[in-house]
Amino acid sequence: MNPALVTAGVVSSAVAGMAWMVRAPSCHLLAPGFHRGVRTRKAIALTFDDGPSESTPELLDVLAAHGVRATFFQCGVNVRRLPAIARRVADAGHCIGNHSTSHAMLSLHSARFIYAELAEAQKFITGATGREPRYFRPPYGVRWFGMRAALQQLDLTSVFWTAIGRDWNRPADLVAQRLLRGASNGAIFCLHDGRELTEQPDISSTVQAVGRVIPVLLEQGYKFETIDQIICPTS
């Protein structure tokens, strides 16, 4: 057997294994977490990353019109810039999560950097909303060494997703199609009420898709829950 081919195969397998550990929602090796809620109940969780943004209130209006509560994973920098909007999300009864301070990809960073990203976001979010987050979603869904320890120290649980809308670069109809295909008991949908740290982001595709998906899924008998409800239901 050609030694060069063997080496290439080993390297390829190692790279694939690392990619799975870092990115796969169902992998718990670097940090435990949830990518789906309880399967025995016809419920779905809408989650939104990257906010708050100047566009978040438009999304809040759509959710309120349908009587739906969701989970918002907020970035510390955006909360510091828009504390009133962050507070409005919490006051509307939505669950508030931590999405790091600066939306940095955590891979290849030190454990100290990762802890600081989570801890500072906790401080900003708690100060603005009066709610201390219990859940964390890493930017880009990327885990890294040191994240497990940071989660333990801050009493956070990581949350990933069952289906992602790709609403940052897809039109509303395609976003809605992706979500409807991913609908199932306990599904966690990942969408975005911001675009990383961009000011005045255009989230029209997100708002329109949510407005289309909610009535369809309600008609199918699904109910919408926050992350804490779908992971740890009381009934």
Stockholm file with secondary structure:
# STOCKHOLM 1.0

chainA/1-235         MNPALVTAGVVSSAVAGMAWMVRAPSCHLLAPGFHRGVRTRKAIALTFDDGPSESTPELLDVLAAHGVRATFFQCGVNVRRLPAIARRVADAGHCIGNHSTSHAMLSLHSARFIYAELAEAQKFITGATGREPRYFRPPYGVRWFGMRAALQQLDLTSVFWTAIGRDWNRPADLVAQRLLRGASNGAIFCLHDGRELTEQPDISSTVQAVGRVIPVLLEQGYKFETIDQIICPTS
#=GR chainA/1-235 SS CCHHHHHHHHHHHHHHHHHHHHHCTTCCSSSCEESBCCTTSCEEEEEEEEECCTTHHHHHHHHHHHTCCCEEEECHHHHHHCHHHHHHHHHTTCEEEECCSSCCCCTTCCHHHHHHHHHHHHHHHHHHHSCCCCEECCGGGCCCTTHHHHHHHHTCEEECCSEECCTTSSCHHHHHHHHHHTCCTTEEEEEESSCTTCSSCCCHHHHHHHHHHHHHHHHTTCEEECHHHHHSCCC
#=GC SS_cons         CCHHHHHHHHHHHHHHHHHHHHHCTTCCSSSCEESBCCTTSCEEEEEEEEECCTTHHHHHHHHHHHTCCCEEEECHHHHHHCHHHHHHHHHTTCEEEECCSSCCCCTTCCHHHHHHHHHHHHHHHHHHHSCCCCEECCGGGCCCTTHHHHHHHHTCEEECCSEECCTTSSCHHHHHHHHHHTCCTTEEEEEESSCTTCSSCCCHHHHHHHHHHHHHHHHTTCEEECHHHHHSCCC
//
